[in-house]
Amino acid sequence: MGESSCLFGAWSPLVNVSWRPGGTNALLEAAWTVSHSRRQTFFTARHRRIAARRGNKRAAIASAHSLLVAIYHMLRDGTVFQDLGPTHFEKLNREAVTRRSLRRLEQLGYRVTLEEATA
């Protein structure tokens, strides 16, 4: 993510959601729609990850910002949107996901041994 896209996101009306009296802006509505979609996408996964830590409202703002940055890059580069998929975050840091899952299973009372699967 470049500096110009960060500045574009900071400039947007997402910083002050109540910029229009009596309503919300279109990006926030799109973020809520994406977060409640049945289809699993990168944006639904991102919303759920943030909502678990920060709450639904802040996750909606963060999702709207992510949408805005994606739109900016599509307009700037003239490209078509490519969804990274709901497992994008797990693919990035596989060891952390494994550690977290092991810790959670041990907290639930299970003893786990790991064995690498052969493809």
Number of C-alpha atoms within 10 A of each C-alpha: 8 8 8 12 17 14 11 13 19 12 10 13 15 20 12 10 15 12 12 10 7 6 9 15 15 11 21 22 14 15 24 20 13 22 25 13 12 9 10 14 18 18 22 21 19 20 27 18 14 17 17 10 10 11 13 16 14 14 22 25 20 20 26 26 22 18 18 21 20 16 16 17 17 14 11 10 9 9 10 10 10 9 10 11 13 16 13 14 15 12 10 10 10 10 11 11 14 13 11 11 12 17 14 12 13 12 10 9 9 11 9 10 6 7 6 5 5 4 3
